[in-house]
Amino acid sequence: MSVGQITSLLRGGIFQVLMLAAPLLLSALVVGLVVAILQATTSIQEQTLTFVPKVLTILLVLGLLGGWMFTSLGDYTAQLFRMIPAMAR
């Protein structure tokens, strides 16, 4: 295996991780920001208040995008397994 192939594999893996994690992280970030703004405007400083909305948002996003995420990960894994014979040469 050449350095170019290894770099391509690493780049593909990192891209796959970012593509699968981004919707969950961005939705949690937006909900956390909205709750933080509400807490700042109402002077409620309860730190556990952001936990429940974030968890519910992440579960909702997983419910909506879970099928796509698992399909994408399965396709990427199948692609890696198809590449194994070429790597052995």
The first five atom37 places (N, CA, C, CB, O) and aatype in JSON, in Angstrom:
{
  "aatype": [12, 15, 19, 7, 5, 9, 16, 15, 10, 10, 1, 7, 7, 9, 13, 5, 19, 10, 12, 10, 0, 0, 14, 10, 10, 10, 15, 0, 10, 19, 19, 7, 10, 19, 19, 0, 9, 10, 5, 0, 16, 16, 15, 9, 5, 6, 5, 16, 10, 16, 13, 19, 14, 11, 19, 10, 16, 9, 10, 10, 19, 10, 7, 10, 10, 7, 7, 17, 12, 13, 16, 15, 10, 7, 3, 18, 16, 0, 5, 10, 13, 1, 12, 9, 14, 0, 12, 0, 1],
  "atom_mask": [
    [1, 1, 1, 1, 1],
    [1, 1, 1, 1, 1],
    [1, 1, 1, 1, 1],
    [1, 1, 1, 0, 1],
    [1, 1, 1, 1, 1],
    [1, 1, 1, 1, 1],
    [1, 1, 1, 1, 1],
    [1, 1, 1, 1, 1],
    [1, 1, 1, 1, 1],
    [1, 1, 1, 1, 1],
    [1, 1, 1, 1, 1],
    [1, 1, 1, 0, 1],
    [1, 1, 1, 0, 1],
    [1, 1, 1, 1, 1],
    [1, 1, 1, 1, 1],
    [1, 1, 1, 1, 1],
    [1, 1, 1, 1, 1],
    [1, 1, 1, 1, 1],
    [1, 1, 1, 1, 1],
    [1, 1, 1, 1, 1],
    [1, 1, 1, 1, 1],
    [1, 1, 1, 1, 1],
    [1, 1, 1, 1, 1],
    [1, 1, 1, 1, 1],
    [1, 1, 1, 1, 1],
    [1, 1, 1, 1, 1],
    [1, 1, 1, 1, 1],
    [1, 1, 1, 1, 1],
    [1, 1, 1, 1, 1],
    [1, 1, 1, 1, 1],
    [1, 1, 1, 1, 1],
    [1, 1, 1, 0, 1],
    [1, 1, 1, 1, 1],
    [1, 1, 1, 1, 1],
    [1, 1, 1, 1, 1],
    [1, 1, 1, 1, 1],
    [1, 1, 1, 1, 1],
    [1, 1, 1, 1, 1],
    [1, 1, 1, 1, 1],
    [1, 1, 1, 1, 1],
    [1, 1, 1, 1, 1],
    [1, 1, 1, 1, 1],
    [1, 1, 1, 1, 1],
    [1, 1, 1, 1, 1],
    [1, 1, 1, 1, 1],
    [1, 1, 1, 1, 1],
    [1, 1, 1, 1, 1],
    [1, 1, 1, 1, 1],
    [1, 1, 1, 1, 1],
    [1, 1, 1, 1, 1],
    [1, 1, 1, 1, 1],
    [1, 1, 1, 1, 1],
    [1, 1, 1, 1, 1],
    [1, 1, 1, 1, 1],
    [1, 1, 1, 1, 1],
    [1, 1, 1, 1, 1],
    [1, 1, 1, 1, 1],
    [1, 1, 1, 1, 1],
    [1, 1, 1, 1, 1],
    [1, 1, 1, 1, 1],
    [1, 1, 1, 1, 1],
    [1, 1, 1, 1, 1],
    [1, 1, 1, 0, 1],
    [1, 1, 1, 1, 1],
    [1, 1, 1, 1, 1],
    [1, 1, 1, 0, 1],
    [1, 1, 1, 0, 1],
    [1, 1, 1, 1, 1],
    [1, 1, 1, 1, 1],
    [1, 1, 1, 1, 1],
    [1, 1, 1, 1, 1],
    [1, 1, 1, 1, 1],
    [1, 1, 1, 1, 1],
    [1, 1, 1, 0, 1],
    [1, 1, 1, 1, 1],
    [1, 1, 1, 1, 1],
    [1, 1, 1, 1, 1],
    [1, 1, 1, 1, 1],
    [1, 1, 1, 1, 1],
    [1, 1, 1, 1, 1],
    [1, 1, 1, 1, 1],
    [1, 1, 1, 1, 1],
    [1, 1, 1, 1, 1],
    [1, 1, 1, 1, 1],
    [1, 1, 1, 1, 1],
    [1, 1, 1, 1, 1],
    [1, 1, 1, 1, 1],
    [1, 1, 1, 1, 1],
    [1, 1, 1, 1, 1]
  ],
  "atom_positions": [
    [[0.83, -1.17, 0.0], [0.0, 0.0, 0.0], [0.88, 1.24, 0.0], [-0.94, 0.0, 1.2], [1.86, 1.34, 0.74]],
    [[0.5, 2.18, -0.83], [1.29, 3.39, -0.91], [0.8, 4.43, 0.1], [1.24, 3.97, -2.34], [-0.26, 4.28, 0.71]],
    [[1.58, 5.45, 0.25], [1.23, 6.52, 1.17], [-0.04, 7.23, 0.68], [2.39, 7.52, 1.3], [-0.86, 7.66, 1.5]],
    [[-0.21, 7.35, -0.61], [-1.4, 7.98, -1.17], [-2.67, 7.2, -0.83], [0.0, 0.0, 0.0], [-3.7, 7.81, -0.53]],
    [[-2.61, 5.88, -0.89], [-3.77, 5.07, -0.55], [-4.11, 5.18, 0.94], [-3.51, 3.6, -0.92], [-5.28, 5.27, 1.31]],
    [[-3.08, 5.18, 1.77], [-3.31, 5.31, 3.21], [-3.92, 6.67, 3.53], [-1.99, 5.12, 4.0], [-4.85, 6.77, 4.33]],
    [[-3.4, 7.71, 2.88], [-3.95, 9.05, 3.08], [-5.4, 9.12, 2.62], [-3.12, 10.08, 2.33], [-6.23, 9.75, 3.27]],
    [[-5.69, 8.48, 1.52], [-7.07, 8.45, 1.02], [-8.0, 7.73, 1.98], [-7.12, 7.78, -0.36], [-9.12, 8.18, 2.21]],
    [[-7.55, 6.62, 2.54], [-8.36, 5.88, 3.52], [-8.61, 6.72, 4.77], [-7.66, 4.58, 3.91], [-9.73, 6.78, 5.27]],
    [[-7.58, 7.37, 5.27], [-7.73, 8.21, 6.45], [-8.67, 9.4, 6.17], [-6.37, 8.72, 6.92], [-9.52, 9.73, 7.0]],
    [[-8.5, 10.02, 5.03], [-9.35, 11.15, 4.67], [-10.81, 10.71, 4.56], [-8.88, 11.78, 3.34], [-11.71, 11.41, 5.04]],
    [[-11.05, 9.56, 3.94], [-12.41, 9.04, 3.82], [-13.03, 8.71, 5.17], [0.0, 0.0, 0.0], [-14.2, 8.98, 5.41]],
    [[-12.23, 8.13, 6.07], [-12.73, 7.8, 7.4], [-13.06, 9.04, 8.22], [0.0, 0.0, 0.0], [-14.09, 9.09, 8.89]],
    [[-12.18, 10.04, 8.16], [-12.43, 11.28, 8.89], [-13.66, 11.99, 8.33], [-11.2, 12.2, 8.83], [-14.47, 12.52, 9.09]],
    [[-13.8, 12.01, 7.01], [-14.96, 12.63, 6.4], [-16.24, 11.91, 6.8], [-14.82, 12.64, 4.87], [-17.26, 12.55, 7.07]],
    [[-16.19, 10.6, 6.85], [-17.37, 9.81, 7.24], [-17.77, 10.12, 8.68], [-17.1, 8.3, 7.08], [-18.95, 10.29, 8.98]],
    [[-16.79, 10.18, 9.57], [-17.08, 10.49, 10.98], [-17.69, 11.89, 11.1], [-15.8, 10.39, 11.83], [-18.67, 12.07, 11.82]],
    [[-17.12, 12.86, 10.41], [-17.65, 14.22, 10.47], [-19.06, 14.3, 9.88], [-16.72, 15.18, 9.73], [-19.91, 15.01, 10.41]],
    [[-19.29, 13.59, 8.79], [-20.59, 13.62, 8.16], [-21.67, 12.99, 9.05], [-20.53, 12.89, 6.81], [-22.81, 13.45, 9.06]],
    [[-21.32, 11.96, 9.8], [-22.28, 11.3, 10.67], [-22.49, 12.04, 11.99], [-21.84, 9.88, 10.94], [-23.58, 12.01, 12.56]],
    [[-21.45, 12.69, 12.48], [-21.55, 13.36, 13.78], [-22.08, 14.78, 13.66], [-20.19, 13.39, 14.45], [-22.65, 15.3, 14.63]],
    [[-21.92, 15.42, 12.52], [-22.28, 16.83, 12.38], [-23.75, 17.12, 12.67], [-21.96, 17.28, 10.99], [-24.02, 18.08, 13.4]],
    [[-24.72, 16.36, 12.16], [-26.11, 16.7, 12.46], [-26.44, 16.65, 13.96], [-27.04, 15.77, 11.72], [-27.17, 17.5, 14.47]],
    [[-25.89, 15.67, 14.65], [-26.15, 15.55, 16.08], [-25.5, 16.68, 16.86], [-25.65, 14.2, 16.6], [-26.12, 17.28, 17.73]],
    [[-24.25, 16.96, 16.54], [-23.53, 18.0, 17.26], [-24.09, 19.38, 16.98], [-22.06, 17.96, 16.91], [-24.21, 20.2, 17.9]],
    [[-24.43, 19.65, 15.74], [-24.97, 20.97, 15.4], [-26.34, 21.19, 16.03], [-25.06, 21.13, 13.89], [-26.62, 22.29, 16.51]],
    [[-27.18, 20.17, 16.04], [-28.5, 20.34, 16.67], [-28.35, 20.55, 18.17], [-29.39, 19.11, 16.39], [-29.06, 21.39, 18.74]],
    [[-27.47, 19.82, 18.82], [-27.24, 20.02, 20.26], [-26.65, 21.4, 20.53], [-26.3, 18.93, 20.81], [-26.98, 22.03, 21.53]],
    [[-25.79, 21.87, 19.64], [-25.2, 23.2, 19.79], [-26.26, 24.29, 19.69], [-24.12, 23.42, 18.74], [-26.28, 25.22, 20.5]],
    [[-27.15, 24.17, 18.71], [-28.2, 25.18, 18.52], [-29.15, 25.19, 19.72], [-28.98, 24.91, 17.21], [-29.49, 26.26, 20.22]],
    [[-29.57, 24.02, 20.18], [-30.48, 23.95, 21.33], [-29.79, 24.49, 22.58], [-30.96, 22.5, 21.56], [-30.4, 25.22, 23.36]],
    [[-28.54, 24.14, 22.77], [-27.8, 24.66, 23.93], [-27.67, 26.18, 23.89], [0.0, 0.0, 0.0], [-27.77, 26.84, 24.92]],
    [[-27.44, 26.73, 22.7], [-27.33, 28.17, 22.56], [-28.66, 28.87, 22.85], [-26.86, 28.53, 21.16], [-28.7, 29.89, 23.54]],
    [[-29.75, 28.31, 22.34], [-31.08, 28.89, 22.58], [-31.41, 28.85, 24.07], [-32.16, 28.14, 21.77], [-31.9, 29.84, 24.63]],
    [[-31.16, 27.73, 24.71], [-31.44, 27.61, 26.15], [-30.55, 28.55, 26.94], [-31.26, 26.16, 26.63], [-31.0, 29.15, 27.92]],
    [[-29.29, 28.69, 26.55], [-28.39, 29.6, 27.25], [-28.85, 31.05, 27.11], [-26.96, 29.45, 26.71], [-28.76, 31.82, 28.07]],
    [[-29.35, 31.42, 25.95], [-29.86, 32.78, 25.77], [-31.1, 33.0, 26.63], [-30.2, 33.04, 24.28], [-31.26, 34.04, 27.26]],
    [[-31.99, 31.99, 26.66], [-33.17, 32.09, 27.53], [-32.79, 32.18, 29.01], [-34.09, 30.88, 27.3], [-33.4, 32.92, 29.77]],
    [[-31.78, 31.42, 29.4], [-31.32, 31.48, 30.79], [-30.72, 32.84, 31.11], [-30.29, 30.37, 31.06], [-30.92, 33.37, 32.21]],
    [[-30.0, 33.41, 30.17], [-29.38, 34.71, 30.41], [-30.43, 35.81, 30.51], [-28.38, 35.04, 29.31], [-30.29, 36.74, 31.3]],
    [[-31.47, 35.71, 29.69], [-32.48, 36.77, 29.72], [-33.41, 36.66, 30.92], [-33.3, 36.73, 28.45], [-33.93, 37.67, 31.39]],
    [[-33.61, 35.45, 31.43], [-34.51, 35.28, 32.58], [-33.76, 35.15, 33.9], [-35.38, 34.06, 32.37], [-34.39, 35.0, 34.95]],
    [[-32.45, 35.2, 33.87], [-31.59, 35.08, 35.06], [-31.78, 33.76, 35.8], [-31.87, 36.22, 36.01], [-31.57, 33.69, 37.01]],
    [[-32.17, 32.72, 35.07], [-32.24, 31.38, 35.65], [-30.9, 30.71, 35.39], [-33.44, 30.52, 35.04], [-30.52, 30.5, 34.24]],
    [[-30.18, 30.38, 36.44], [-28.84, 29.82, 36.29], [-28.79, 28.34, 36.67], [-27.85, 30.59, 37.13], [-27.83, 27.9, 37.3]],
    [[-29.79, 27.6, 36.3], [-29.83, 26.16, 36.55], [-29.05, 25.45, 35.45], [-31.3, 25.62, 36.63], [-29.43, 25.53, 34.28]],
    [[-27.97, 24.76, 35.81], [-27.11, 24.14, 34.81], [-27.71, 22.88, 34.22], [-25.77, 23.82, 35.42], [-27.36, 22.49, 33.1]],
    [[-28.6, 22.23, 34.93], [-29.19, 21.0, 34.42], [-30.35, 21.27, 33.47], [-29.66, 20.14, 35.57], [-30.89, 20.33, 32.88]],
    [[-30.74, 22.52, 33.3], [-31.86, 22.87, 32.44], [-31.58, 22.57, 30.97], [-32.2, 24.32, 32.62], [-32.51, 22.3, 30.21]],
    [[-30.34, 22.62, 30.55], [-30.01, 22.38, 29.14], [-29.95, 20.9, 28.8], [-28.7, 23.03, 28.79], [-29.98, 20.54, 27.62]],
    [[-29.86, 20.04, 29.79], [-29.66, 18.62, 29.53], [-30.84, 17.97, 28.81], [-29.39, 17.89, 30.83], [-30.66, 17.32, 27.78]],
    [[-32.03, 18.15, 29.33], [-33.21, 17.48, 28.77], [-33.5, 17.94, 27.34], [-34.43, 17.75, 29.65], [-33.72, 17.08, 26.49]],
    [[-33.52, 19.24, 27.03], [-33.75, 19.63, 25.63], [-32.69, 19.1, 24.67], [-33.81, 21.13, 25.53], [-33.01, 18.73, 23.54]],
    [[-31.45, 19.06, 25.11], [-30.39, 18.53, 24.24], [-30.59, 17.04, 23.97], [-29.0, 18.76, 24.87], [-30.47, 16.59, 22.83]],
    [[-30.91, 16.29, 25.0], [-31.12, 14.85, 24.83], [-32.31, 14.58, 23.92], [-31.33, 14.16, 26.19], [-32.25, 13.72, 23.04]],
    [[-33.4, 15.33, 24.12], [-34.58, 15.15, 23.28], [-34.29, 15.53, 21.83], [-35.75, 15.98, 23.81], [-34.76, 14.87, 20.9]],
    [[-33.51, 16.58, 21.64], [-33.15, 16.99, 20.29], [-32.29, 15.95, 19.6], [-32.42, 18.34, 20.31], [-32.5, 15.63, 18.43]],
    [[-31.32, 15.41, 20.32], [-30.45, 14.38, 19.74], [-31.26, 13.13, 19.4], [-29.3, 14.03, 20.73], [-31.03, 12.52, 18.35]],
    [[-32.19, 12.75, 20.26], [-33.03, 11.59, 19.96], [-33.92, 11.86, 18.75], [-33.9, 11.24, 21.17], [-34.12, 10.96, 17.93]],
    [[-34.43, 13.07, 18.62], [-35.25, 13.42, 17.46], [-34.43, 13.38, 16.17], [-35.86, 14.82, 17.65], [-34.89, 12.85, 15.16]],
    [[-33.23, 13.92, 16.22], [-32.36, 13.91, 15.03], [-31.97, 12.48, 14.67], [-31.1, 14.77, 15.26], [-31.93, 12.12, 13.5]],
    [[-31.68, 11.66, 15.68], [-31.37, 10.26, 15.42], [-32.57, 9.54, 14.81], [-30.94, 9.56, 16.71], [-32.41, 8.71, 13.92]],
    [[-33.76, 9.85, 15.3], [-34.95, 9.24, 14.74], [-35.18, 9.64, 13.29], [0.0, 0.0, 0.0], [-35.59, 8.82, 12.47]],
    [[-34.91, 10.91, 12.98], [-35.11, 11.39, 11.62], [-34.01, 10.96, 10.65], [-35.21, 12.89, 11.63], [-34.29, 10.59, 9.51]],
    [[-32.77, 11.01, 11.11], [-31.64, 10.76, 10.22], [-30.93, 9.43, 10.47], [-30.65, 11.86, 10.34], [-29.93, 9.12, 9.82]],
    [[-31.44, 8.64, 11.42], [-30.78, 7.39, 11.78], [-30.66, 6.42, 10.62], [0.0, 0.0, 0.0], [-29.62, 5.78, 10.45]],
    [[-31.71, 6.3, 9.82], [-31.66, 5.39, 8.67], [-30.59, 5.79, 7.67], [0.0, 0.0, 0.0], [-29.84, 4.95, 7.18]],
    [[-30.53, 7.09, 7.39], [-29.5, 7.58, 6.46], [-28.11, 7.37, 7.04], [-29.72, 9.07, 6.15], [-27.19, 7.0, 6.31]],
    [[-27.96, 7.6, 8.34], [-26.65, 7.45, 8.97], [-26.17, 6.0, 8.9], [-26.7, 7.93, 10.43], [-25.02, 5.73, 8.56]],
    [[-27.06, 5.06, 9.22], [-26.67, 3.66, 9.19], [-26.43, 3.17, 7.76], [-27.73, 2.8, 9.86], [-25.55, 2.34, 7.53]],
    [[-27.2, 3.66, 6.81], [-26.98, 3.3, 5.41], [-25.64, 3.82, 4.93], [-28.11, 3.86, 4.53], [-24.89, 3.11, 4.26]],
    [[-25.34, 5.06, 5.27], [-24.06, 5.65, 4.87], [-22.88, 4.89, 5.47], [-24.0, 7.13, 5.28], [-21.9, 4.61, 4.79]],
    [[-22.99, 4.57, 6.75], [-21.93, 3.81, 7.41], [-21.8, 2.41, 6.83], [-22.18, 3.74, 8.91], [-20.68, 1.9, 6.68]],
    [[-22.92, 1.77, 6.51], [-22.87, 0.44, 5.91], [-22.24, 0.46, 4.53], [0.0, 0.0, 0.0], [-21.47, -0.43, 4.19]],
    [[-22.58, 1.48, 3.72], [-21.97, 1.61, 2.4], [-20.47, 1.83, 2.49], [-22.62, 2.75, 1.63], [-19.7, 1.26, 1.72]],
    [[-20.06, 2.66, 3.45], [-18.63, 2.92, 3.62], [-17.9, 1.64, 4.06], [-18.4, 4.05, 4.65], [-16.8, 1.36, 3.59]],
    [[-18.51, 0.89, 4.97], [-17.89, -0.36, 5.43], [-17.8, -1.37, 4.3], [-18.69, -0.95, 6.61], [-16.78, -2.05, 4.16]],
    [[-18.85, -1.49, 3.5], [-18.82, -2.41, 2.36], [-17.74, -1.99, 1.36], [-20.19, -2.45, 1.66], [-17.07, -2.84, 0.79]],
    [[-17.58, -0.69, 1.16], [-16.52, -0.2, 0.27], [-15.14, -0.58, 0.81], [-16.63, 1.34, 0.11], [-14.26, -0.97, 0.04]],
    [[-14.95, -0.47, 2.11], [-13.66, -0.85, 2.7], [-13.4, -2.35, 2.53], [-13.63, -0.49, 4.2], [-12.28, -2.75, 2.22]],
    [[-14.43, -3.17, 2.72], [-14.25, -4.61, 2.55], [-13.95, -4.97, 1.09], [-15.49, -5.35, 3.03], [-13.2, -5.91, 0.82]],
    [[-14.55, -4.24, 0.16], [-14.24, -4.49, -1.26], [-12.81, -4.09, -1.61], [-15.21, -3.73, -2.15], [-12.24, -4.61, -2.57]],
    [[-12.22, -3.19, -0.84], [-10.86, -2.74, -1.11], [-9.8, -3.68, -0.55], [-10.66, -1.36, -0.53], [-8.63, -3.55, -0.91]],
    [[-10.17, -4.61, 0.31], [-9.2, -5.48, 0.99], [-8.37, -6.29, -0.02], [-9.93, -6.43, 1.94], [-7.15, -6.34, 0.16]],
    [[-8.93, -6.91, -1.05], [-8.08, -7.67, -1.97], [-7.04, -6.79, -2.69], [-8.94, -8.38, -3.01], [-5.92, -7.23, -2.96]],
    [[-7.41, -5.57, -2.99], [-6.45, -4.67, -3.66], [-5.33, -4.27, -2.69], [-7.18, -3.39, -4.2], [-4.21, -4.02, -3.12]],
    [[-5.62, -4.2, -1.4], [-4.62, -3.81, -0.41], [-3.62, -4.95, -0.19], [-5.31, -3.42, 0.93], [-2.47, -4.69, 0.18]],
    [[-4.04, -6.17, -0.41], [-3.15, -7.3, -0.15], [-2.08, -7.46, -1.22], [-3.96, -8.58, -0.05], [-1.1, -8.17, -1.01]],
    [[-2.27, -6.82, -2.35], [-1.27, -6.96, -3.42], [-0.02, -6.22, -3.13], [-1.82, -6.49, -4.72], [0.91, -6.23, -3.94]]
  ]
}
